[in-house]
């Protein structure tokens, strides 16, 4: 009989329950937990609920629409060699029974949607220009010129709805939004563009005559070679880095250091036009249309200086050279305005001086800001030309107002008594915050009446909060210096209080944690004016800033282009703003008095460079110098030459020539024929009477020559002592050898005597009878008995101990003279200690040997005392000054110098698809490749080489003025 046990009943019920749950899960209309989670966490985009089709659970999903056609001939954007956050859905083959929320095609880039009504995403905020109608910026976030479906390069997903339940939500790109303006400038307070007829300015460019057929043929041949190298670099960029910032010309990859807005493309626009590459120009303009300056996945900050000189300057110049208002490329001006509107936010500070690294994301862009206390002079002062020209083209006076206020701040510092250590020149870093917190502020309450003070005290006692203080919610209180709301006002915790991310963190695109938390505008204590409570401070102008750099003065990096813009801005404004002439003349006066020097070089060339000076006390009384030669400083020849022509200074033109000659000399003396990034030389004591002195150069290379003489004398003393020690060691060795030989002879004699004794005893025993005689000799049996007794009584052990003590006593006998000369190894064998011989002293290098070694090891040409940066990174400053000198003087020697430079540069930088920076210009065999081609190679360096051999009327200095990135702006007429 089958007995039903209770556990069997439970098993049956459990099995039935599992089967039922399985079928319910297959047919239920409930949302899966994963669907619910994704629908609730996908907060970046709005979704529409899609109803499940009735009666057709296995309905075939819709096919994806065909990719949009493109009219651009430009190639698809290649992938950059940096990590990207790819949050696209992952295709998994799974029949879609329940269809959860889906993104429309417009909501998910490269995705596919059901045939439901498409709701377009909200347009980016309109941008206004010239006070006219609003303009909506164009472009898509990824800037792909082509299919637009890069999410599925290998083909579309299986059904367009793959993995709907498990795919991660695709975050929408974050876009810049125009923030609230905290410190607006009223219309009536705007600094306006100067108006009126431009002032007469002397002719800058040389009056070139008719060239001979041979000279023309030679020039045009060189021109064609420069153009060919430009095409090599451009085609390499277009093939391997299209719409990325830069090409890696060795690895054939791309990189995006400047927000990924196609820096090389924008920077090269005017170069393409000038060289007559119209098809390439048109392709580039089509790509420019797709750039979206309101977003970037590559940086959370915008480098303002680089963005202005490369992007804004590139767009404005391309618009100018391609015809301006009479041309057909208005999109270039539109994109310039789009970018400028974003950049105008950097001027929203109390003193209207700009933020140099702009946190563009909306969550970081809500609170008021000040300019940096460590602002580089070049970054701060090299915006004027770009915004001025844009103001001239658009009529928007706010663009000019923004940069005119910077100029006014520099002018005030330059005119301030004892404002800088060197008159006319600014320190390397400046405090541009406009805030002096070292001076106490007199509060309004301190100046109030006694009744007002009493009323304020009563308000505080009642728990009064000043108007303007805002908190996230009245029911929460905060911990001091924290944004975490954790308790009631009575101190009890709130269970539903917000739990912000700890550690000052934010969510990345993938949901990971970043270390920075954006400021919350709802938790900042505000004053009655709406500004943060601790915002107020004593105003001040520009002052020295930074740590240790406020006393450094030079024409090199961090300072250069600010001074370059003074005469150029004067030209751009048609001479209608005289302050730029005054500021330029004060600058060149300071350079001539304090910084210019002549290097002591072989052959006594009449050349000049600009040094770097350091002031420890804020005055010029105790200046110390670095006699540097940097590539960035080589712009100075062009600046002196241009300023000399504008302001009728023959002396400045001559100084410009000698400065340009100096940079060519720095190229010519290197083994590769290319100037290094940074070096130091020996200056002449008298610039007018300077001859190369080999002895003086050696002394500069080895400032410790006297120390080496002392070390050499000490070496000879040590050598004599060493020789004496060696002789004593030899004597000791001979003594030991003699003693050892005597011991060996004695030991041999002892062994010989012992052998004879044993032989005699053996012979005697052999003659002795077996039994004892009457003389009392013990027989063998008795002898054995006695011997056994000795063993039992321990006589042998006693004898052994006596022998051991005897050996120990001998080893410790101070009179034996052997205890310190011998040692016993691990096996118990005694050895003679080796005789100590001191090491031979190493001979130090003589002064001449040290210098020769430095010259060979570091590759120092005569006159150089250091090469602290041997790289060449395709910089343009030297050829820039050579070009200016040719256009100003008309002397063909400058073309010859430039051609020699070009051949050297191409020889060592050329790659299959472009040109690369090199590591060591002193190594003509293997200079090394950096795998880097910055955008200024096409924008500046190759452009200057081309213009050196182009017809002089191409970009004439009497019609155009070039910014620091070689972008030409049309002058006022």
Secondary structure, DSSP 8 states (H G I E B T S, - for coil): -----HHHHHHHHHHHHHHHHHHHHHH--S--HHHHHHHHH--SS--B-----SS-TT---------------S------SS--------------SS---B--TTTSTT----SS----------EE-TTSSEE-----TT---S-S-GGGTT---SSS-TTTTT---------------SS---GGG------SS-------S-------HHHHHHHHHHHHHHHHHHHHHHHHHHHHSTTSSEEETTTTEEE-SSTTS-HHHHHTHHHHHHTT-HHHHHHHHHHHHT--TT--SS-SEEEHHHIIIIIIHHHHHHHHHTTGGGSS-HHHHHHHHHHHHHHGGGG-BTT----SEEE-SGGGSSS-B---SSEEHHHHHS-HHHHHHHHHHH--HHHHHHHHHHHHHHHHHHHSTT-SSSTT---SEEE-S-EETTS----TGGGS-HHHHHHHHHHHHTT---TT---S-TT-EE-TT---EEE-TTS-B-TTS----TTT-EE-TTS-EES-----TTSS-B-TTSSBTT---EE---EE-SSS-TTEE-SSTTTHHHHHHHHHHHHHTTT--THHHHHHHHHHHHIIIIIEE-B--TT-----EE-EEE-SSSSSTT-EEE-EEEGGGGGHHHHHHHHHHHTT-HHHHHHHHHHHHHHHHHHHTSTTS---SEEEE-B-S-TTS----HHHHHHHH-TTHHHHHHHHHHHHHHHHHHHHHHHHHHHHHHHHHHHHHHHHHHHHHHHHHHHHHHHHHHHHHHHS-SS--TT----HHHHHHHHHHHHHTTHHHHHHHHHHHHHHHHHH-TTTS-TTTEEE-TTS-EEE--------------HHHHHHHHHHHHT--TTEEEEEE--B----HHHHHHHHHHHHH--THHHHHHHHHHHHHHHHHB-SSSB--BS-TT-SS---B---B-THIIIIIHHHHHHHHS-TTTT-TTTEEE-TT--EEE---
